[in-house]
Each structure stands twice: as C-alpha cells, then as structure tokens.
Amino acid sequence: MPSISIHPVKLLCCLLLCSGAVQAKQSDYKEQIFVDASSQQAELAINNGTYFGPVTITQGTTKITADDKVEIIRHDKPGSEEIIAYGKPATFFQILDNGKPVTGKANKLNYKLKEKLIVLTDNAELKQYDSQVNGDLIRYDIEKQQMNADSTKKGSRVRSVFMPE
C-alpha cells in the first residue's frame, strides 16, 4: 500500500482554517449586491458590467474593495454572478455565522457567488481567527470552510502564521 505524504504546515493550516461547523453568514446570500464606483461601463446585451475604481461592493456583511476595477459577469441565473476585482490589493471581508471575520486580499480576487468560492491570485493572503496564510494562489470555499494555498512562481513559498492561544 503506497504511503501518502502531507506537508505538516499545510495540514495544520487546513485544520485551523477548516475547523468545526463554522459557516459563512447565510443571510448574506439573500441580500442585494450594491456596487459603488467612480464610473461604470455596461454591456447590456450580455448583462455584464465593468466598474472603475475605487470600487466597493457590499452584500450583507460581505465587502469587496478594489482600487483599479471590478468586472461583474452575470451568468444564466440570478445568484450565479462572478465578481473579478483588481487592485493593489483587492480585498474581501465577511462575518461568519459565529460572529468572527474572515478577510482576504490579493492583486486579483475572483468571487464566484453560486459556488461560494473566492480565488485570490498574486500576493494572496487569507486571515481567519488568529491564523494567516500567504501564497501566490489561494482557493477558499466559503461554505465548506476549506482552503488550498499554492506557490506558483519559481522560488515562492506558502507561508502560514498561527497565534498561540
């Protein structure tokens, strides 16, 4: 039987960030999405919009900011929007049902509402509780509270920081 090797830092990070029955604020997904920007360009035929910064998007306790631009792609059904934010950095903030915040930042932030998935690319950072993960690419499943961080550039590394209790 082959053995499986799991990097101890990735395992610890996964355990800390994916703990228990913590979930994203479920009421957030029923709220309207508000976009505040300096200017907007719309493609009405396909129902997509590009907003130029600074841009702030809110939906319940969820807040996304970008100093450059945000693209909102509306797919077939309401609730399946995709928000792509660009900034130095673009940021994500949400209060979980247990009242604790989760924050993320990166130069590119892709939020897929239907999948409840945040993909942070380029100088990515995710913080939850007293833990922090940095890497080139971080995929964060909000609903499942699962995170995967990778170093995609030559010589880069994933870095995790944990605060003692």
C-alpha positions in Angstrom: 0.0 0.0 0.0 1.5 3.4 -1.0 2.1 6.0 1.7 0.7 9.5 1.4 2.9 12.4 2.4 1.2 15.6 3.7 3.2 18.7 4.4 2.7 19.4 8.2 2.2 23.1 7.7 -0.5 22.6 5.0 -2.2 20.1 7.3 -2.1 22.4 10.3 -3.3 25.3 8.2 -6.1 23.3 6.8 -7.2 22.1 10.3 -7.2 25.6 11.7 -8.9 27.3 8.8 -11.4 24.5 8.3 -12.4 23.9 11.9 -15.8 22.9 13.1 -19.3 23.9 12.0 -18.3 27.4 11.2 -20.1 28.8 8.1 -20.4 32.0 6.2 -23.2 34.3 7.2 -26.0 32.5 5.3 -28.2 35.6 5.3 -25.6 37.4 3.2 -26.5 35.4 0.1 -30.2 36.6 0.2 -29.2 40.2 0.3 -28.9 42.6 -2.7 -25.5 43.4 -4.1 -24.6 47.1 -4.1 -21.8 48.5 -6.2 -20.2 51.9 -5.6 -17.6 53.0 -8.2 -16.1 56.1 -9.8 -17.5 55.0 -13.2 -19.3 52.1 -14.9 -19.2 50.6 -18.4 -22.1 48.1 -19.2 -22.6 45.5 -21.9 -26.4 45.5 -21.8 -26.8 42.7 -24.3 -25.0 40.2 -22.2 -25.8 41.9 -18.8 -22.1 42.4 -17.8 -20.6 45.4 -16.2 -17.1 46.9 -15.5 -16.7 49.3 -12.7 -13.7 51.6 -12.3 -12.1 52.4 -9.0 -12.1 52.8 -6.4 -14.9 50.3 -6.2 -16.8 48.9 -3.2 -19.2 46.0 -3.4 -21.4 45.0 -0.4 -23.8 42.1 0.1 -24.9 41.8 3.7 -21.7 41.5 5.8 -19.6 40.7 2.7 -17.5 43.6 1.4 -15.1 43.6 -1.6 -12.9 46.6 -2.5 -10.7 47.3 -5.5 -8.7 50.4 -6.3 -8.4 49.5 -10.0 -11.6 47.9 -11.4 -14.2 45.2 -10.9 -15.9 43.1 -13.6 -19.3 41.6 -12.8 -20.2 38.7 -15.1 -23.9 37.7 -14.9 -24.4 34.1 -15.9 -27.7 32.5 -16.8 -29.4 32.5 -13.4 -29.6 35.2 -10.7 -27.1 34.3 -7.9 -24.6 32.9 -10.3 -22.7 36.1 -10.8 -18.9 36.2 -10.9 -17.1 39.2 -9.4 -13.5 39.8 -10.5 -11.7 42.6 -8.6 -8.3 44.0 -9.5 -6.3 46.1 -7.1 -3.1 46.5 -5.2 -4.6 44.9 -3.3 -8.3 44.0 -3.9 -9.9 42.9 -0.6 -12.6 40.6 0.7 -14.3 40.7 4.1 -17.1 38.6 5.6 -18.5 37.9 9.0 -19.2 34.2 9.7 -22.3 32.9 11.4 -20.2 32.6 14.6 -19.5 36.3 14.5 -15.9 36.0 13.6 -14.5 37.7 10.5 -12.6 36.3 7.5 -10.5 38.6 5.3 -8.6 38.1 2.1 -6.5 40.2 -0.2 -4.7 39.8 -3.5 -3.9 41.7 -6.7 -6.7 39.7 -8.3 -9.8 38.4 -6.4 -12.4 36.2 -8.2 -15.6 35.6 -6.2 -18.0 33.0 -7.7 -21.3 33.6 -5.8 -23.0 30.3 -6.8 -20.0 28.2 -5.8 -19.4 30.4 -2.8 -15.7 30.3 -3.8 -13.0 33.0 -3.6 -9.9 32.7 -5.6 -7.1 35.0 -4.6 -4.2 35.4 -7.1 -0.9 37.2 -6.9 0.3 38.3 -3.4 -2.6 36.4 -1.9 -3.4 36.5 1.8 -6.3 34.9 3.8 -6.9 35.5 7.5 -9.4 33.8 9.8 -9.3 33.9 13.6 -5.7 34.2 14.6 -4.3 32.4 11.5 -2.9 33.8 8.3 -1.9 32.2 5.1 0.1 33.8 2.2 0.8 32.4 -1.2 0.6 33.1 -4.9 -2.8 31.4 -5.2 -5.4 30.7 -2.5 -8.7 29.0 -3.2 -11.2 29.5 -0.3 -14.5 27.7 -0.3 -16.6 29.9 2.0 -19.4 27.4 2.6 -17.2 24.4 3.3 -14.6 26.5 5.1 -11.8 24.8 3.1 -8.7 26.5 1.8 -5.9 25.5 -0.5 -2.8 27.7 -0.9 -0.1 27.2 -3.5 3.2 28.8 -4.5 3.1 29.0 -8.3 6.1 31.2 -9.0 9.6 29.9 -9.1 11.2 30.4 -5.7 8.0 31.3 -3.9 6.6 29.6 -0.9 3.3 29.3 1.0 3.6 30.9 4.4 1.3 30.2 7.4 1.3 32.1 10.7 -0.6 30.9 13.8 -1.1 32.7 17.1 -0.9 30.7 20.3 -4.0 30.8 22.5 
